[in-house]
């Protein structure tokens, strides 16, 4: 987002805290886009973009050289110069190609300079898609088929709010009265440098913002999807906004969760450590040095099926030349959620340097019985050696099942449903007080049992229990593998996990019964304001911002509200006009804006965004 260009200032402040400036090391580093190693001999995915050079109707000026700059920056004609094509080809290791991206124009749109200041029409992040639609409507070339492109980017001839239209890839666009599903963004002549445009194109391609635990948006300085609050480097061919030609900002690369989510790391380059495995030593290759046989990432499945932790090594070269140190990073990765990438904090803003250890049990927000130690970092070899093992608390006993072992069901047991239902006995064994546990005393009265299974059929919280369940709707006949998990926690908070895999046969199968067609549920998305947006105001003065949304066609009512109780509204799109006064205070005020919609069947859906209202007080 354009307002995050102020993040460049934050970049230098953060880098100073880390002990180096963002440009340090980048000025003399090898040019990253020359012979960057790729793991894929052919692209797996093509996502070409259509870039439209767009003039407002009351200003025919075509900025000198902007058309040529756009072509070099977006197309394969500029390959080898550090452009967007190079960046995404490199960070994906050749899996993603923007080939066939095309730059066209100039075309004159139907909106004026004044329209771009009108919050009820085109101004603000929530109206970016309208600007793209109007620029696309101006395209008269009959050979342009918008279905040929993954997304559309409009570059205007005057400065305006720049950024992506949608925060997670494609969205609805109506062009020449035809509906399309396209990614889109608005840029201008000050947007064409990789640290900014790389982030916005990332949104167009389907990436969302990266976070730092627990909920800090833009908090991962090592990931391009934290906008301009990242560790960049100077030098290159494309100048940053409002800067001298020598003040060019590039990078950084992408964190491991983004690479894994898109399949950009081959499975044979992922090392997996399972909780309670013996201590394991792993040598990681830097993400900027993908060649070789070492893993690029270590993955630790957590206690939840959708919870993983990744360990990666980032080195000060390639697209990571702006990093202050060669460092190991740890992320929480939730592939089935949005957002999915969270940097695990450290005493050094997220860095884990040689000799440092992360203990998952000491982090109350994570509570994971694992330790990761950075044994050594070898920048000449482009590798870091790490040791992953049970946490210090978890290793007080060598036997991972000392607290609890599944007795029933037995491994590979086959269970058959009777009259469509399954009755399953669960039983766990724990040692008597002090037996085999050294100084640990196991007291059944204070021990917590948590049973679950991979098919989501049941849960239980007793040492011994009988659970009865039916096949979930839509389950096919025949045997289904199901992993039974028991997590036992003692009064000291120490845990262990035991698992067995069984087979459940849901047969005989009754003939499917006709079911009533379920009523459609509504859907809604807030387009403006965007999550993380900062709204500025002066105390006791009027200010305004736009609210806009997109919802399913069956929605009949809208109800806007906010956590500070500043306003309510019942329109789908509107301009909120307020006066900065109590409960607002001087400085930053966090406000959660909520939209609840109701459809014709009286079903509801909600969407929320978190914004900051920055209030200036004038003495």
Wavefront OBJ file of the C-alpha trace (Angstrom):
o trace
v 0.000 0.000 0.000
v 1.225 3.508 -0.790
v 1.046 4.706 2.779
v 3.502 1.949 3.712
v 6.236 3.593 1.723
v 6.959 5.230 5.047
v 8.127 1.730 5.957
v 11.456 2.595 4.322
v 12.095 4.806 7.350
v 11.065 1.956 9.621
v 13.467 -0.265 7.694
v 16.476 1.829 8.643
v 15.383 2.141 12.257
v 14.926 -1.611 12.556
v 18.208 -2.275 10.791
v 20.018 0.051 13.147
v 18.629 -1.943 16.046
v 19.867 -5.109 14.391
v 23.332 -3.684 14.071
v 23.507 -2.854 10.348
v 21.746 -0.741 7.756
v 19.569 -2.362 5.137
v 21.894 -1.396 2.342
v 24.990 -2.626 4.126
v 26.341 -5.593 2.275
v 24.038 -5.004 -0.673
v 26.191 -2.399 -2.378
v 29.022 -4.810 -3.055
v 27.027 -8.012 -3.338
v 26.800 -9.826 -6.637
v 23.843 -8.785 -8.739
v 21.182 -11.271 -7.587
v 19.377 -11.741 -10.850
v 22.426 -12.953 -12.754
v 22.461 -16.752 -13.068
v 20.207 -17.199 -10.031
v 19.992 -20.971 -9.410
v 16.680 -22.587 -10.371
v 15.387 -25.999 -9.300
v 12.708 -26.355 -11.985
v 13.906 -26.819 -15.554
v 10.519 -25.683 -16.869
v 7.936 -23.417 -15.229
v 5.156 -25.278 -13.432
v 2.780 -22.312 -13.549
v 2.301 -19.403 -15.957
v 0.573 -16.268 -14.666
v 0.917 -13.566 -17.334
v -0.179 -10.038 -16.508
v -1.721 -7.342 -18.697
v -0.239 -3.933 -17.873
v -2.339 -1.005 -19.137
v -0.807 2.461 -19.452
v -3.730 4.687 -18.525
v -4.261 8.475 -18.815
v -6.865 10.478 -16.948
v -9.287 12.254 -19.295
v -8.199 15.788 -18.292
v -4.434 15.222 -18.509
v -2.903 13.847 -21.706
v 0.706 13.941 -20.478
v 2.583 10.684 -21.032
v 5.504 10.789 -18.563
v 8.779 10.616 -20.435
v 10.182 7.106 -20.590
v 7.428 5.555 -18.466
v 6.193 3.235 -21.219
v 9.713 1.946 -21.839
v 10.334 1.599 -18.099
v 7.131 -0.423 -17.658
v 8.089 -2.770 -20.488
v 11.547 -3.371 -19.034
v 10.158 -3.781 -15.523
v 7.318 -6.227 -16.265
v 8.207 -8.253 -19.347
v 10.785 -10.813 -20.383
v 12.317 -8.059 -22.506
v 13.812 -6.774 -19.251
v 14.971 -10.156 -17.992
v 18.389 -10.033 -16.384
v 17.941 -6.503 -15.077
v 16.312 -7.308 -11.742
v 12.722 -6.766 -12.824
v 9.515 -8.375 -11.586
v 9.870 -11.263 -14.024
v 13.334 -11.977 -12.597
v 12.165 -11.677 -9.012
v 9.340 -14.210 -9.203
v 11.283 -16.541 -11.448
v 14.113 -16.506 -8.907
v 12.211 -16.812 -5.623
v 10.115 -19.647 -7.115
v 13.309 -21.342 -8.372
v 11.893 -21.284 -11.890
v 8.479 -22.768 -10.991
v 6.535 -19.561 -11.750
v 6.756 -17.644 -15.005
v 5.262 -14.276 -15.868
v 6.140 -14.819 -19.521
v 3.568 -13.435 -21.994
v 3.047 -10.442 -19.712
v 2.169 -7.569 -22.012
v 2.341 -3.777 -21.662
v -0.172 -1.835 -23.761
v -1.321 1.775 -24.102
v -1.560 4.639 -23.773
v -5.349 4.635 -23.339
v -7.498 7.480 -22.019
v -9.854 6.470 -19.217
v -13.196 8.095 -18.467
v -12.204 9.459 -15.038
v -10.559 12.776 -14.211
v -7.861 13.929 -11.813
v -10.591 15.190 -9.486
v -12.295 11.785 -9.567
v -9.170 10.265 -8.031
v -9.723 12.497 -4.978
v -13.391 11.520 -4.614
v -13.704 8.917 -1.865
v -17.254 8.119 -2.835
v -16.131 7.226 -6.353
v -12.485 6.373 -7.034
v -10.246 7.450 -4.157
v -8.883 5.055 -1.575
v -7.831 1.398 -1.526
v -11.401 0.136 -1.703
v -11.888 1.699 -5.131
v -8.720 0.501 -6.819
v -10.639 -2.174 -8.690
v -12.886 0.542 -10.161
v -9.836 2.373 -11.505
v -8.571 -0.825 -13.101
v -12.000 -1.539 -14.610
v -12.220 1.951 -16.130
v -8.687 1.730 -17.511
v -9.495 -1.698 -18.960
v -12.744 -0.354 -20.428
v -10.629 2.160 -22.350
v -8.711 -0.604 -24.144
v -9.846 -0.672 -27.759
v -7.447 -3.277 -29.148
v -9.674 -6.105 -30.468
v -6.818 -8.593 -30.083
v -6.753 -8.225 -26.297
v -8.630 -11.058 -24.575
v -8.663 -10.536 -20.821
v -9.208 -14.268 -20.351
v -5.608 -14.755 -21.493
v -4.222 -13.090 -18.361
v -3.994 -13.894 -14.678
v -4.346 -10.270 -13.697
v -4.523 -6.649 -14.853
v -2.331 -3.783 -13.656
v -3.183 -0.169 -14.453
v -0.323 2.361 -14.475
v -1.671 5.904 -14.389
v -0.005 8.980 -15.822
v -0.466 10.927 -12.569
v 0.435 10.016 -8.998
v -2.300 8.257 -7.044
v -2.839 5.705 -4.309
v -1.094 2.537 -5.446
v -1.559 -1.059 -4.444
v -3.484 -4.240 -5.055
v -7.265 -4.322 -5.487
v -7.767 -7.569 -3.605
v -5.709 -8.891 -0.725
v -5.648 -12.537 -1.764
v -5.415 -12.926 -5.534
v -8.300 -12.710 -7.965
v -11.616 -10.902 -7.669
v -14.602 -9.844 -9.780
v -13.959 -7.276 -12.523
v -16.490 -6.144 -15.113
v -14.788 -5.028 -18.320
v -16.720 -4.049 -21.453
v -19.852 -5.343 -19.676
v -18.350 -8.799 -19.302
v -17.558 -10.437 -15.958
v -14.005 -11.624 -15.326
v -12.132 -13.116 -12.389
v -8.769 -11.354 -12.337
v -6.074 -10.179 -9.997
v -5.556 -6.437 -10.224
v -3.459 -3.538 -8.965
v -2.960 0.188 -9.528
v 0.553 1.617 -9.858
v 2.143 4.870 -11.036
v 5.571 6.093 -12.130
v 6.895 6.000 -8.531
v 5.832 2.376 -7.978
v 8.193 0.531 -10.278
v 10.804 -0.851 -7.901
v 10.835 -4.438 -6.703
v 10.458 -3.851 -2.952
v 7.088 -2.146 -3.525
v 5.782 -3.578 -6.786
v 6.992 -7.058 -5.807
v 4.686 -6.918 -2.799
v 1.661 -5.662 -4.752
v 2.203 -8.155 -7.579
v 2.431 -10.770 -4.815
v -1.151 -9.892 -3.867
v -2.178 -10.160 -7.517
v -0.612 -13.638 -7.625
v -2.533 -14.757 -4.525
v -0.237 -14.022 -1.568
v -1.534 -12.390 1.619
v 0.301 -10.319 4.200
v 2.859 -12.048 6.390
v 2.769 -11.645 10.166
v 4.933 -11.860 13.261
v 3.495 -13.785 16.179
v 1.081 -13.262 17.727
v -0.810 -10.849 15.408
v 1.631 -8.249 14.054
v 0.752 -7.576 10.416
v 3.760 -6.633 8.212
v 5.896 -8.014 11.059
v 8.163 -10.337 9.040
v 11.083 -8.165 7.904
v 12.486 -11.069 5.872
v 9.402 -11.583 3.674
v 8.288 -9.446 0.700
v 4.659 -9.762 1.849
v 5.332 -7.512 4.829
v 5.267 -4.562 2.391
v 7.932 -1.886 2.764
v 8.698 -2.698 6.399
v 11.302 -5.176 5.158
v 15.067 -5.623 4.880
v 15.915 -4.283 1.421
v 19.166 -3.441 -0.341
v 20.291 -0.593 -2.569
v 21.742 -0.721 -6.042
v 20.114 -1.865 -9.239
v 18.265 -0.602 -12.247
v 14.868 0.572 -10.966
v 14.595 3.652 -8.697
v 12.335 3.645 -5.658
v 9.634 6.213 -5.066
v 10.790 9.839 -4.748
v 14.424 8.789 -4.512
v 17.622 9.477 -6.374
v 18.399 7.035 -9.181
v 21.110 5.524 -6.966
v 18.668 4.918 -4.103
v 17.148 1.730 -5.430
v 15.458 -0.758 -3.159
v 15.151 -4.448 -3.862
v 14.189 -7.595 -2.036
v 13.926 -9.361 0.250
v 12.966 -12.851 -0.856
v 10.066 -14.911 0.465
v 9.775 -16.869 3.696
v 9.552 -20.651 3.622
v 5.751 -20.854 4.291
v 5.041 -18.900 1.092
v 7.380 -21.153 -0.877
v 5.861 -24.327 0.574
v 2.283 -23.199 0.009
v 2.973 -22.762 -3.702
v 4.981 -25.965 -4.125
v 8.150 -24.039 -4.935
v 10.333 -26.265 -2.759
v 10.562 -29.834 -4.103
v 9.527 -32.476 -1.522
v 13.009 -34.014 -1.551
v 14.417 -30.703 -0.301
v 12.197 -30.660 2.807
v 13.455 -32.339 5.994
v 10.718 -33.368 8.442
v 11.172 -33.682 12.186
v 8.316 -35.222 14.194
v 7.690 -34.287 17.806
v 9.492 -36.538 20.285
v 11.849 -37.922 17.656
v 15.439 -38.274 18.792
v 17.677 -35.235 18.511
v 18.430 -34.692 14.821
v 21.156 -32.630 13.122
v 20.194 -31.021 9.802
v 22.275 -28.926 7.418
v 20.171 -26.329 5.610
v 21.049 -24.609 2.363
v 20.334 -20.873 2.181
v 17.140 -20.052 0.299
v 19.315 -17.932 -2.010
v 21.559 -20.982 -2.668
v 19.046 -23.626 -3.749
v 21.537 -25.804 -5.640
v 22.822 -28.943 -3.958
v 21.375 -31.827 -1.984
v 20.855 -30.258 1.441
v 17.298 -29.423 2.560
v 16.050 -25.889 1.976
v 13.680 -26.061 4.907
v 13.069 -28.196 7.980
v 9.398 -28.769 8.727
v 8.021 -29.666 12.164
v 4.371 -30.821 12.229
v 2.739 -29.355 15.333
v 0.031 -30.677 17.620
v -2.735 -29.587 15.232
v -3.104 -31.061 11.703
v -2.985 -27.561 10.212
v -0.099 -26.295 12.333
v 3.502 -26.585 11.166
v 6.755 -24.898 12.102
v 9.448 -24.254 9.527
v 13.140 -23.578 9.941
v 15.026 -21.836 7.118
v 18.450 -20.297 6.582
v 18.707 -16.847 5.001
v 22.043 -15.469 3.782
v 23.053 -11.902 2.864
v 23.157 -12.320 -0.902
v 20.851 -12.761 -3.853
v 17.507 -11.119 -3.216
v 18.404 -11.223 0.491
v 21.418 -8.925 0.150
v 19.778 -6.387 2.481
v 19.750 -8.690 5.499
v 21.817 -7.476 8.471
v 23.094 -10.987 9.268
v 23.195 -14.510 7.946
v 20.478 -16.013 10.094
v 18.108 -18.883 10.779
v 14.404 -18.008 10.854
v 11.534 -19.954 12.393
v 7.932 -19.561 11.211
v 4.581 -20.947 12.223
v 2.870 -22.151 9.051
v -0.893 -22.743 8.808
v -1.495 -23.828 5.205
v -5.303 -24.031 5.451
v -5.773 -20.605 7.035
v -5.499 -16.984 5.908
v -3.010 -15.605 6.790
v -0.697 -18.611 6.862
v 2.783 -17.251 7.661
v 3.900 -16.038 11.119
v 7.489 -15.203 12.042
v 8.459 -16.565 15.460
v 10.003 -13.683 17.451
v 13.449 -13.868 19.015
v 15.511 -11.555 21.217
v 16.957 -10.234 17.956
v 13.750 -9.307 16.109
v 13.339 -12.775 14.650
v 16.929 -13.787 13.988
v 18.391 -16.980 15.432
v 22.172 -16.753 15.195
v 24.906 -19.335 15.766
v 24.783 -20.683 19.312
v 21.194 -19.587 19.989
v 18.334 -21.933 20.887
v 14.577 -21.641 20.537
v 12.608 -23.608 23.123
v 9.021 -24.025 21.956
v 7.768 -24.801 25.459
v 9.026 -21.468 26.783
v 6.811 -19.612 24.322
v 3.369 -19.420 25.932
v 1.725 -18.622 22.596
v 3.134 -21.809 21.022
v 3.801 -24.342 23.810
v 5.508 -26.818 21.495
v 7.707 -29.549 23.029
v 10.651 -29.006 20.688
v 13.967 -27.171 20.678
v 15.872 -25.765 17.692
v 19.534 -24.872 18.162
v 21.642 -23.080 15.551
v 24.856 -25.076 15.810
v 26.820 -23.167 13.170
v 26.530 -20.925 10.121
v 28.953 -21.226 7.187
v 28.429 -18.344 4.716
v 31.188 -19.648 2.430
v 29.348 -22.948 1.986
v 25.961 -21.203 2.026
v 24.709 -23.475 4.808
v 23.582 -23.484 8.431
v 23.651 -26.537 10.678
v 20.787 -26.864 13.154
v 19.861 -29.393 15.814
v 16.183 -30.210 16.427
v 15.078 -32.316 19.355
v 12.641 -32.601 22.247
v 12.493 -29.572 24.520
v 14.416 -29.653 27.787
v 11.185 -30.300 29.718
v 10.165 -33.072 27.350
v 13.545 -34.824 27.640
v 13.510 -35.282 31.405
v 12.517 -38.872 30.556
v 13.954 -40.727 27.579
v 10.760 -42.653 26.843
v 8.246 -40.477 24.920
v 5.399 -42.680 26.147
v 6.333 -42.448 29.835
v 3.172 -40.457 30.560
v 0.742 -42.431 28.466
v 0.541 -45.267 25.949
v -2.468 -46.316 23.873
v -3.581 -49.837 24.801
v -6.860 -49.812 22.858
v -7.400 -49.683 19.978
v -4.419 -51.734 18.869
v -2.232 -50.858 15.878
v -3.762 -51.804 12.509
v -6.984 -52.915 14.203
v -9.951 -53.188 11.821
v -13.306 -51.953 13.034
v -16.602 -52.533 11.196
v -19.688 -50.410 11.596
v -22.886 -52.078 12.839
v -26.101 -50.517 11.569
v -24.029 -47.653 10.272
v -22.437 -46.805 13.641
v -19.057 -47.567 15.183
v -18.392 -48.212 18.857
v -14.712 -47.918 19.733
v -12.989 -48.587 23.051
v -10.213 -46.201 24.100
v -7.787 -47.175 26.808
v -4.468 -45.726 27.960
v -1.773 -47.014 30.279
v 0.276 -44.713 32.487
v 3.038 -45.816 34.868
v 2.531 -45.962 38.587
v 3.851 -43.064 40.625
v 7.546 -42.707 40.006
v 7.898 -45.974 38.041
v 10.393 -45.472 35.237
v 10.011 -41.739 35.528
v 12.930 -40.802 37.749
v 11.782 -37.954 39.962
v 8.519 -37.420 38.029
v 5.405 -38.524 39.882
v 2.454 -39.540 37.702
v -0.847 -38.929 39.470
v -3.912 -40.127 37.494
v -6.092 -37.678 39.380
v -4.174 -34.694 38.013
v -3.273 -36.091 34.607
v -5.116 -34.710 31.579
v -6.062 -36.991 28.680
v -6.968 -35.675 25.216
v -8.072 -38.195 22.566
v -8.684 -37.245 18.936
v -8.535 -38.796 15.487
v -7.440 -37.715 12.025
v -10.913 -38.139 10.468
v -12.494 -35.825 13.031
v -14.938 -38.497 14.217
v -14.617 -38.062 17.978
v -12.844 -36.552 20.985
v -12.592 -37.807 24.567
v -10.997 -36.565 27.799
v -10.801 -39.683 30.004
v -8.087 -42.292 30.433
v -10.551 -45.006 29.380
v -13.674 -44.304 27.375
v -16.043 -45.729 24.776
v -16.924 -43.489 21.857
v -19.727 -44.094 19.383
v -19.999 -42.309 16.062
v -21.458 -42.593 12.574
v -19.878 -42.055 9.208
v -19.811 -38.373 8.289
v -22.167 -37.365 5.449
v -20.685 -38.196 2.075
v -18.362 -40.925 3.394
v -17.880 -43.729 0.879
v -18.218 -47.394 1.737
v -15.146 -49.440 2.532
v -12.158 -49.144 4.852
v -10.837 -45.732 5.883
v -7.486 -45.203 7.593
v -7.803 -43.270 10.854
v -4.943 -42.198 13.128
v -5.889 -42.181 16.820
v -3.902 -39.683 18.902
v -3.605 -39.491 22.673
v -1.921 -36.498 24.299
v -1.278 -36.904 28.014
v -0.240 -33.958 30.191
v 0.819 -34.271 33.811
v 0.357 -31.775 36.643
v 3.738 -30.189 35.839
v 2.625 -29.408 32.310
v 4.846 -32.026 30.666
v 3.238 -33.780 27.715
v 3.713 -36.747 25.450
v 1.857 -38.112 22.441
v 1.009 -41.682 21.490
v -0.568 -42.714 18.190
v -1.952 -45.811 16.497
v -3.467 -46.223 13.073
v -6.616 -48.285 12.574
v -8.985 -49.038 9.711
v -12.699 -48.337 9.970
v -15.149 -49.970 7.561
v -18.373 -48.013 7.108
v -20.542 -50.833 5.742
v -23.202 -51.950 5.006
v -24.125 -48.679 3.402
v -27.717 -47.552 3.442
v -29.195 -46.217 0.241
v -28.691 -42.479 0.132
v -31.705 -40.624 1.401
v -32.930 -37.586 -0.459
v -31.994 -34.457 1.402
v -33.375 -31.011 1.126
v -31.266 -28.600 -0.812
v -29.479 -26.504 1.817
v -30.187 -22.820 1.746
v -27.281 -20.895 0.275
v -25.154 -19.048 2.787
v -24.177 -15.459 2.094
v -20.601 -14.340 1.635
v -19.042 -10.943 2.200
v -15.661 -9.279 1.909
v -14.668 -5.804 3.077
v -12.843 -3.980 0.300
v -12.272 -0.737 2.192
v -10.778 0.041 4.517
v -8.152 -2.662 4.203
v -6.702 -4.573 7.113
v -3.703 -2.709 8.479
v -4.709 0.608 6.916
v -3.911 3.796 8.810
v -6.571 6.525 8.817
v -5.243 9.949 9.782
v -7.142 12.604 11.707
v -6.573 15.788 13.708
v -8.176 15.995 17.149
v -11.491 17.907 17.155
v -11.434 18.115 13.357
v -13.512 16.330 10.754
v -12.116 13.337 8.914
v -13.569 10.717 6.641
v -12.862 7.380 5.090
v -14.610 5.050 2.704
v -16.326 1.780 3.540
v -17.036 -0.597 0.696
v -17.698 -4.270 0.284
v -18.522 -7.059 -2.101
v -21.101 -9.694 -1.206
v -23.062 -12.546 -2.741
v -26.082 -11.607 -4.829
v -28.595 -12.859 -2.238
v -27.574 -10.283 0.385
v -30.419 -7.893 1.265
v -29.070 -5.919 4.213
v -25.772 -4.534 5.461
v -24.844 -3.537 9.022
v -21.507 -1.768 9.610
v -20.136 -1.154 13.103
v -16.799 -0.688 14.836
v -15.243 -1.672 18.157
v -14.792 1.948 19.301
v -18.470 2.777 18.702
v -17.631 5.595 16.304
v -20.202 4.854 13.613
v -22.824 2.537 12.150
v -24.036 2.300 8.574
v -26.489 0.236 6.523
v -25.187 0.838 2.995
v -23.000 -1.542 1.025
v -20.622 1.313 0.142
v -20.503 4.719 1.769
v -18.281 7.526 3.030
v -18.012 7.766 6.803
v -17.681 11.361 8.063
v -16.574 11.715 11.698
v -15.092 14.222 14.114
v -11.959 13.197 16.009
v -13.018 13.266 19.641
v -13.572 10.894 22.576
v -13.184 7.908 22.678
v -10.301 8.646 20.279
v -7.066 9.721 21.959
v -3.898 11.332 20.685
v -1.728 8.817 18.857
v -2.691 5.458 17.384
v -6.151 4.029 18.077
v -6.862 0.419 17.076
v -10.361 -0.069 15.700
v -11.970 -3.247 14.383
v -14.454 -2.496 11.627
v -17.150 -5.148 11.193
v -19.681 -5.753 8.447
v -22.591 -8.141 9.011
v -24.755 -9.050 6.032
v -28.085 -10.878 5.902
v -29.467 -12.691 2.879
v -33.035 -13.297 1.781
v -33.119 -16.532 3.804
v -32.191 -14.630 6.988
v -28.751 -16.208 7.088
v -25.829 -14.019 8.081
v -22.133 -13.657 7.406
v -19.560 -11.261 8.837
v -16.215 -9.799 7.833
v -13.812 -7.691 9.874
v -10.691 -5.604 9.298
v -8.361 -4.031 11.834
v -7.367 -0.408 11.154
v -5.401 2.249 12.990
v -6.847 5.732 13.456
v -3.815 7.966 13.916
v -4.908 11.148 15.704
v -2.655 14.201 15.808
v -3.126 16.617 18.680
v -2.168 20.234 18.127
v -1.181 22.099 21.280
l 1 2 3 4 5 6 7 8 9 10 11 12 13 14 15 16 17 18 19 20 21 22 23 24 25 26 27 28 29 30 31 32 33 34 35 36 37 38 39 40 41 42 43 44 45 46 47 48 49 50 51 52 53 54 55 56 57 58 59 60 61 62 63 64 65 66 67 68 69 70 71 72 73 74 75 76 77 78 79 80 81 82 83 84 85 86 87 88 89 90 91 92 93 94 95 96 97 98 99 100 101 102 103 104 105 106 107 108 109 110 111 112 113 114 115 116 117 118 119 120 121 122 123 124 125 126 127 128 129 130 131 132 133 134 135 136 137 138 139 140 141 142 143 144 145 146 147 148 149 150 151 152 153 154 155 156 157 158 159 160 161 162 163 164 165 166 167 168 169 170 171 172 173 174 175 176 177 178 179 180 181 182 183 184 185 186 187 188 189 190 191 192 193 194 195 196 197 198 199 200 201 202 203 204 205 206 207 208 209 210 211 212 213 214 215 216 217 218 219 220 221 222 223 224 225 226 227 228 229 230 231 232 233 234 235 236 237 238 239 240 241 242 243 244 245 246 247 248 249 250 251 252 253 254 255 256 257 258 259 260 261 262 263 264 265 266 267 268 269 270 271 272 273 274 275 276 277 278 279 280 281 282 283 284 285 286 287 288 289 290 291 292 293 294 295 296 297 298 299 300 301 302 303 304 305 306 307 308 309 310 311 312 313 314 315 316 317 318 319 320 321 322 323 324 325 326 327 328 329 330 331 332 333 334 335 336 337 338 339 340 341 342 343 344 345 346 347 348 349 350 351 352 353 354 355 356 357 358 359 360 361 362 363 364 365 366 367 368 369 370 371 372 373 374 375 376 377 378 379 380 381 382 383 384 385 386 387 388 389 390 391 392 393 394 395 396 397 398 399 400 401 402 403 404 405 406 407 408 409 410 411 412 413 414 415 416 417 418 419 420 421 422 423 424 425 426 427 428 429 430 431 432 433 434 435 436 437 438 439 440 441 442 443 444 445 446 447 448 449 450 451 452 453 454 455 456 457 458 459 460 461 462 463 464 465 466 467 468 469 470 471 472 473 474 475 476 477 478 479 480 481 482 483 484 485 486 487 488 489 490 491 492 493 494 495 496 497 498 499 500 501 502 503 504 505 506 507 508 509 510 511 512 513 514 515 516 517 518 519 520 521 522 523 524 525 526 527 528 529 530 531 532 533 534 535 536 537 538 539 540 541 542 543 544 545 546 547 548 549 550 551 552 553 554 555 556 557 558 559 560 561 562 563 564 565 566 567 568 569 570 571 572 573 574 575 576 577 578 579 580 581 582 583 584 585 586 587 588 589 590 591 592 593 594 595 596 597 598 599 600 601 602 603 604 605 606 607 608 609 610 611 612 613 614 615 616 617 618 619
